[in-house]
Amino acid sequence: LIQLIYFGSLTEFNTLVNLTFKQACTAMKKIALTDLLSIEEYEAQRPSIRKAIMEHKKTRRVKLGPNATLHFEDYMVMRYQVLELMRAENITTDEELEQELRAYNPLIPDGSNLKVTLMLEYPHAEERKERLSKLIGIEDSISIKIEGHTPILPIANEDLSRSTEDKTSAVHFLRFELDADMINSANTGSAWTIQSKHPHYQYSHKIEDQGIVQSLLRDFS
């Protein structure tokens, strides 16, 4: 767990973040109240924490075509989201925090899966409205393929449906379940490919960045 200390440099903070991250992955850790800082403690450490998390997020983000990004969630990202929410909403009581943890902890991988937030990004409102009307069902058309295995389709939006008859949402929550053979292949160097086969959004992306690959492999530790 991260103890209440103040860091002399970003390097010192990153070292502790890396240790905490490894511990979290090893135990398939969910966020507990004891993992959180008070608002005052977080405010004091926020600049260093933000720098470290922004670097970490670069290894958790994959572009698929020009308008879709997959954000692979994990303990460190979700803990940061909770701390930011606490700060923004002035959340202080254990009851309120437990409620937030019940919302955020399911987004942390469980050891045999990947948890993804899919963002569809169109900066202009009119274009966004038109494109989202054509992308209904895209959340069910995204796959992850580990070389040598059948592509994995996601379990999408378990909390509620995010598409209507008229349009899809710009945000979707996806869970990709991998079996033991897929995980073993991934751990021994098999290539990762992400693909969309939606008729109005057909793109494929092979993950070449080994920083991203190694970060995703930790989800299976």
C-alpha positions, -999 to +999 in steps of 0.1 A: +000+000+000+011+036-006+020+051+027+016+088+035+051+102+026+063+131+006+086+125-024+118+143-031+115+137-068+092+121-094+117+093-097+111+084-061+074+085-066+075+064-098+096+037-080+069+034-053+041+034-080+058+005-098+061-015-066+025-008-057+014-018-092+032-051-091+017-059-057-018-050-070-014-072-101+000-102-081-031-102-059-056-092-085-062-064-061-093-042-059-093-008-043-099-007-006-106+023+016-071+019+031-056+024-004-070+059-006-056+092+007-075+120+024-083+149+001-057+170+019-030+143+015-039+138-022-039+175-029-003+177-016+009+148-037-014+154-068+012+170-092+035+140-089+007+114-089-008+130-121+026+130-139+031+093-131-004+083-140-003+102-173+028+082-183+012+050-171-019+057-192+002+058-224+007+021-219-030+014-215-043+032-246-047+018-281-060+037-311-082+018-336-086+038-367-090+076-367-120+078-343-119+050-318-096+045-288-095+015-264-086+025-228-075-006-209-084-001-173-065-013-142-060-008-105-037+022-109-060+040-133-091+033-113-075+043-080-065+076-096-101+081-109-114+076-074-089+101-059-099+127-085-136+121-078-130+125-041-112+158-047-138+172-072-169+161-053-155+166-017-163+129-009-150+121+026-172+096+044-166+059+044-201+052+032-198+075+002-164+061-007-176+025-004-204+034-029-178+048-053-156+017-049-186-005-058-188+014-091-151+015-099-138-019-087-157-039-114-136-021-140-104-036-127-093-069-144-098-101-126-068-121-139-083-138-169-098-108-187-092-073-200-115-044-190-118-017-217-135+017-221-142+022-258-143+059-268-157+070-301-142+104-308-157+130-332-149+166-322-178+182-341-213+178-329-230+174-362-205+148-375-207+130-341-245+128-344-243+114-379-215+089-373-230+075-341-263+069-359-243+047-383-223+028-357-251+011-338-237-023-326-200-013-329-195-024-293-202-060-303-179-058-334-146-051-317-123-081-312-089-089-297-069-117-314-039-134-298-019-149-327-029-186-332-063-183-315-098-174-325-106-136-321-123-127-288-155-107-289-164-087-258-192-088-233-204-053-237-221-028-215-230-051-186-245-022-166-270-011-192-275-008-229-258+021-245-273+019-280-308+029-291-326+024-324-314+058-335-277+059-324-250+043-303-232+059-274-198+075-277-186+054-247-189+017-242-176-007-215-161-040-228-149-071-210-127-096-230-124-130-215-093-150-224-088-187-217-056-202-203-042-212-237-046-176-250-030-161-219-001-185-222+004-176-259+003-139-251+029-144-223+052-162-247+053-135-273+023-141-296+011-110-314-019-090-304-043-076-330-074-054-323-100-052-351-134-037-358-156-054-383-185-030-381-197-023-417-192+014-412-159+012-392-135-014-404-100-011-390-073-034-377-044-026-355-015-049-345+000-038-312+037-032-319+045-011-288+061-035-264+054-011-235+017-015-241+020-053-246+039-057-213+014-035-195-015-056-207+002-088-198+003-077-162-034-080-161-030-117-162-003-119-134 
